[in-house]
Amino acid sequence: MARSLPLRSLRQLRVDHRVTSHAAGVRAILFDFGGTLDGPGLPWGERFAALYREAGIELPAATLQSATAHGTRSAYRAPHVASLDLRATISFHVACQLEHLAIEDPLVAEQIATRFFLQATAALADSRAVLTRLARRFALGVVSNFYGNLERVLADAGIAPLLSVAIDSTVAAVSKPDPAIFILAVARLGLRASDVLVVGDSLDQDIAPAHTAGLRTAWLAGTRAWPEPPPADLCLGTLGELEARLGA
């Protein structure tokens, strides 16, 4: 008698069945930056929250989300951030968060910023290796809500030479979740939207607007459960899985 497959195996069979049709004809791949290239499918807010806990600071999730949002808004509003490297950008972000939380502790600020930077640097090195292999077959790009310094950050990470396009929301004056930012990237690639795959960790900021713009989509879910039906053309646990899914 045939044995039944576990749920995850059945899900993987369904995903693998979708690979051929969703990979056929892909000529370019656009990646999100924060939470995709620099982290394991987790946005900055969730990663900062984990580091606060490591530092012994226990605060409600909503409070930490508010602090991260304040750091993001402050970075967008501060013109000098456009000239910063990733380490200085993170330090500025953390300083604004702690100001919002009324925490004055330079040691905590240094600990959180350093840990975040080291984790991001390690993830970017892994991503660079994946993108180096993908670049042999696909045109690559990055589309990110960032602070005007995306190109510098990508250059410092050794990723910029692999790219055909990099869209920084501050420079382009359009940001996710506006589908126009993806339409702009497609135009700069000189391709049709259906030729391009978007890879991102956010369903709201990456997957939904890219789908609206007519692009194919790959959701970097990390350890999060995949809803049914799948919310994107491809669902990935890690960025490295993309190579196998595209047959690269």
Helices and strands as residue ranges (DSSP letters): H 7-23, E 28-31, H 44-54, H 61-77, G 79-83, H 86-101, H 106-134, E 139-144, H 150-156, G 160-162, E 165-168, H 169-172, H 180-189, G 193-195, E 196-200, I 203-207, H 208-212, E 216-220, E 234-236, H 241-246
